[in-house]
Amino acid sequence: MIVRWLMPLGERTRPDAPTFAECPGPNEVRAVVLVDDVGQLFPILLEWRGLFGNDLTGWAGQVEADDIENLPPEMGPTNCAWTRCRVAT
């Protein structure tokens, strides 16, 4: 397996807390991407903001996965790391 970067789209759902974002599991989001290099994530996030608006963000992490259809089981919605995240973008 190859180590890649996974980034699901996160939604800023609390206007009173601009650094808070809901980050559901990769199978529950409007968009998710799997790339080889972390530098590929920034243009994708900018494109998502153009499509979906500025009230979103992304959370990225490295995973061992050959493709987006076969993510490791620990990347599901039961993993608390995917439930909520603090962002500074």
Protein Blocks (a to p, Z undefined) as FASTA:
>chain_A
ZZdddddddddfbfklmkbccdddfklcfbdcddfbfklmmmmmmmmmmmnojkbcdddd
ddddfbfklccfklpmklmklmpccdfZZ
